[in-house]
Amino acid sequence: FEPPVITDDDIQWVTDILGLPENAFCGVDGTDPRKEVLKDMTSIDVSACPGSGKTTLLVAKLAILANKWKYRTKGICVLSHTNAARDEIEKRIGHSAAGRSLLAYPHFIGTIHGFVDHFFALPWLRSKGYPIKMVDTELCLLRRWCSLPYRTRVGLEKRRQPLSILSIKTPGFGLGQVKWGKGILNTESETYTKLQDACRLTTEEGYFCYDEMFMWAGDLISRYPDIVGIVRSRFPLLFIDETQDNSES
């Protein structure tokens, strides 16, 4: 993979496409860090204050790259915690050929959760024989709660246990350490087993929590580490918007 080379002509082209002032990325005197960011194809971190135009800069760079993209099965990956970047692309350059191509195969522009779901967790779950009906934490936990035996629910209510105890932490339907009074619920107890049964049942029905997708994706990667290289080859360029909101995981 060889990334496209971005020239001054490309910057002028995208300035016109976005309807921005002629010196929007170059500054009045021709020296501007935004011009350097547009041309840079190394791994860099762009930091600037709110409202300074980081997303506009990202959209401009993506438009240039899409306009010069020559790979049919390799794409650009843009990840964020919201769909702000995708919405901005649709709004600013959706009318252009470059903008339309960015929103379709082979590129991916969306949330981190959407990326993990689409390329890791959901294919892995389907391969294990689980149907996919819904990924929604609130509804999934409620369904698991309703799947518990009446006596178990009463016991949990008396202890004021939150629904979140029904969140799966391991591929073997482990729930982690469940607080129980002043201690931890015994994993060999009947209550713990009933909780696991409810989680297993709803998984077999096709209901999942959002954060569980990361757990299932991790399970896939741990079993088949070569998948990392495959996805890197599929997306040789990665942009992460709103990086400050990322956790280490």
HELIX and SHEET records of a PDB file:
HELIX    1   1 ASP A    8  LEU A   18  1                                  11    
HELIX    2   2 PRO A   33  LYS A   39  1                                   7    
HELIX    3   3 LYS A   54  ASN A   67  1                                  14    
HELIX    4   4 ALA A   84  ILE A   93  1                                  10    
HELIX    5   5 ALA A   97  LEU A  102  1                                   6    
HELIX    6   6 ILE A  112  VAL A  116  1                                   5    
HELIX    7   7 ASP A  117  ALA A  121  3                                   5    
HELIX    8   8 LEU A  122  SER A  127  1                                   6    
HELIX    9   9 THR A  137  SER A  147  1                                  11    
HELIX   10  10 TYR A  150  LYS A  158  1                                   9    
HELIX   11  11 LEU A  163  LEU A  166  5                                   4    
HELIX   12  12 GLU A  190  GLU A  205  1                                  16    
HELIX   13  13 GLU A  212  ARG A  223  1                                  12    
HELIX   14  14 ASP A  226  ARG A  234  1                                   9    
HELIX   15  15 THR A  243  ASP A  245  5                                   3    
SHEET    1   A 3 PHE A 108  THR A 111  0                                        
SHEET    2   A 3 ILE A  76  SER A  80  1                                        
SHEET    3   A 3 LEU A 237  ILE A 240  1                                        
SHEET    1   B 2 MET A 134  VAL A 135  0                                        
SHEET    2   B 2 TYR A 207  PHE A 208  1                                        
SHEET    1   C 2 LYS A 179  TRP A 180  0                                        
SHEET    2   C 2 GLY A 183  ILE A 184 -1                                        
END                                                                             
